[in-house]
């Protein structure tokens, strides 16, 4: 059942054979669940532009606003901060 809040979306750029990418995905899962965030995993090797952009600097986690939260290792504090900013009710203009 939905509570009316939009789904938060996190994007995790990585590659299939990267152990750090798997580590970050596993560490991210419980926090994503707690905040009801959807995690979209994208393999940088599937797109030459993404491969050029991220190269060996994976995994890279982008927050709901598209800003980079962290790379290589999950920064739990930065992730919580990004999720709480995005989940906070916005005032009516």
Phi, psi and omega in degrees: 000136180272144176260013179091348179283141176291150178288131175279140182240127174248141179243125180246110177269132180198201175213156188300322186266011185267115181291327177295326179295316177296320178299316181293318180301317180292319180291328182285327188308310182293326178289319177299318179295317181298326181261005183055044180263141175272133177252120177255117179263130181235126178277116183297337180286351180277352184215119182304325179294318178292321179297318177295319183293314186260334178046236181269007183270043178247155003283153175233128180251125175254141180277182181301334180269002180086358179279146177291129177268314182194169173216160184069303182228148181291126174262095186300318180298314179294322179295312179302317180299314180296318180292319180292322176299317184285331182273344183295139177299140179262143179292153178275121185293000000 
